[in-house]
């Protein structure tokens, strides 16, 4: 089980230079968790691709459905205290701290490529490459 940040989901579903790497992660671990806000973040990624003309409306619908099938949204939302405590000891956004808090709660790695999260929470945050080597 892992917590996957929204960019990891995007790298998996929107073909690019990291897709193969994230496919390896998906092959290794099939249970991906994320806080409820991941959906809005991923919709925003899709909105950008739609506006750029990189994907069609129907492709966007297909991708969000595929992502929703992949990600299991935890029924245990992080508390404001948990998130704000993480904000207080880091320079990460409250959005990022939602993912960190969830990973801490379940004591599983947070997969991310966000350098700030990786630097400030090395005890819980892993790159996909680190995860595959562990």
Secondary structure as UniProt FT lines:
FT   STRAND          2..4
FT   HELIX           6..13
FT   TURN            17..18
FT   HELIX           19..28
FT   STRAND          32..34
FT   TURN            36..37
FT   HELIX           38..52
FT   HELIX           57..70
FT   STRAND          71..73
FT   HELIX           80..88
FT   HELIX           94..106
FT   STRAND          110..111
FT   HELIX           115..120
FT   TURN            121..124
FT   STRAND          125..126
FT   HELIX           128..133
//
